[in-house]
Amino acid sequence: MAGTIEKLIAWTSNMTARPDVQDDFLQMLMNDNTAVNVFLVNGIRLTGQLAAFDQFVVLLESGTGVQLVFKHAISTVLPVNGRSQSREPT
């Protein structure tokens, strides 16, 4: 797992080759069933697993149910353990 964050940064730094970084990142978290912290612009932290997403919203599933969160209200999405599964750039 060492170097996962560095790999992700290197992968996302080439914006011209990968303009859909947001979708790739969210899809990776969703496929791996990774628990995430979603920080909203007002400072509230939501915790759960991504169930789905589209251009405008994400569905966050937790023990209390499913929440529809508008992307414009999100400031940060962070895997709970601070890192996601290691993936090689494609």
GUDO-711843 format. One record per residue (C-alpha): residue number from 1; x, y, z. Coordinates in pm, 1 decimal, padded with zeros to 6 digits. Example, Ala and Ser with C-alpha at 12.3 -4.5 7.8 and 13.67 -1.06 7.14 Angstrom:
2
REC_n_u_v_w
REC_1_01230.0_-00450.0_00780.0
REC_2_01367.0_-00106.0_00714.0
END
This chain:
90
REC_n_u_v_w
REC_1_00000.0_00000.0_00000.0
REC_2_00299.7_00229.7_00032.5
REC_3_00300.4_00492.5_-00235.6
REC_4_-00072.0_00468.8_-00313.8
REC_5_-00131.4_00838.6_-00263.6
REC_6_00175.5_00924.0_-00469.7
REC_7_00050.8_00699.6_-00752.0
REC_8_-00291.2_00864.9_-00740.8
REC_9_-00135.4_01211.5_-00751.2
REC_10_00086.9_01115.5_-01044.1
REC_11_-00210.8_00957.0_-01218.4
REC_12_-00432.6_01262.6_-01174.7
REC_13_-00162.5_01518.6_-01255.8
REC_14_-00186.4_01446.2_-01629.5
REC_15_-00519.0_01625.4_-01677.3
REC_16_-00497.9_01641.0_-02056.6
REC_17_-00483.2_01263.3_-02085.8
REC_18_-00746.8_01195.7_-01816.1
REC_19_-01014.7_01467.0_-01813.9
REC_20_-01256.8_01240.0_-01624.5
REC_21_-01047.3_01208.0_-01306.5
REC_22_-01344.6_01272.8_-01078.6
REC_23_-01550.5_00992.9_-01232.8
REC_24_-01254.2_00752.7_-01227.6
REC_25_-01184.7_00825.2_-00860.7
REC_26_-01547.2_00788.0_-00752.8
REC_27_-01589.5_00472.9_-00962.5
REC_28_-01278.8_00318.4_-00802.3
REC_29_-01411.1_00392.7_-00451.9
REC_30_-01753.8_00256.9_-00542.8
REC_31_-01621.8_-00063.0_-00704.7
REC_32_-01394.0_-00135.7_-00406.7
REC_33_-01674.8_-00069.0_-00155.7
REC_34_-01435.7_00168.8_00018.7
REC_35_-01571.0_00352.6_00322.3
REC_36_-01534.2_00726.2_00264.1
REC_37_-01559.2_01052.2_00452.0
REC_38_-01739.7_01316.8_00248.6
REC_39_-01669.4_01667.4_00376.2
REC_40_-01922.8_01930.7_00278.7
REC_41_-01838.2_02295.7_00215.3
REC_42_-02016.9_02387.5_00542.1
REC_43_-01780.2_02161.0_00741.5
REC_44_-02016.2_01867.7_00798.3
REC_45_-01860.5_01522.9_00759.6
REC_46_-02065.6_01236.8_00618.7
REC_47_-01937.9_00878.1_00633.6
REC_48_-02045.6_00579.7_00427.5
REC_49_-01992.6_00398.1_00099.9
REC_50_-02063.2_00538.4_-00243.2
REC_51_-02365.8_00362.8_-00391.0
REC_52_-02389.7_00562.5_-00716.3
REC_53_-02308.7_00898.8_-00871.9
REC_54_-02380.6_01108.0_-01178.1
REC_55_-02288.1_01450.7_-01307.2
REC_56_-02461.4_01634.5_-01020.2
REC_57_-02503.1_01403.6_-00718.6
REC_58_-02358.3_01113.4_-00523.4
REC_59_-02554.9_00852.8_-00329.6
REC_60_-02387.8_00781.1_00002.9
REC_61_-02499.6_00465.7_00183.2
REC_62_-02450.4_00427.3_00557.5
REC_63_-02608.5_00248.1_00851.8
REC_64_-02880.7_00512.5_00866.4
REC_65_-02980.6_00474.3_00500.5
REC_66_-02896.2_00636.7_00168.8
REC_67_-02829.5_01008.6_00132.0
REC_68_-02843.0_01206.2_-00190.9
REC_69_-02563.5_01463.8_-00175.6
REC_70_-02527.4_01734.5_-00437.9
REC_71_-02172.4_01756.3_-00570.0
REC_72_-02167.3_02135.6_-00546.7
REC_73_-02197.2_02094.2_-00167.4
REC_74_-01894.0_01860.5_-00144.2
REC_75_-01547.0_01994.0_-00076.5
REC_76_-01354.3_01667.2_-00025.3
REC_77_-01398.6_01290.7_-00061.7
REC_78_-01145.7_01090.8_00138.5
REC_79_-01119.8_00714.1_00194.3
REC_80_-01170.3_00648.8_00567.0
REC_81_-00829.7_00485.3_00604.7
REC_82_-00666.8_00774.3_00415.1
REC_83_-00588.9_00565.4_00110.2
REC_84_-00762.9_00353.2_-00146.0
REC_85_-00663.2_00027.9_-00308.4
REC_86_-00348.7_00054.4_-00515.1
REC_87_-00423.7_00085.1_-00885.5
REC_88_-00194.2_00124.8_-01179.4
REC_89_-00270.5_00407.2_-01423.4
REC_90_-00426.2_00290.2_-01747.6
END
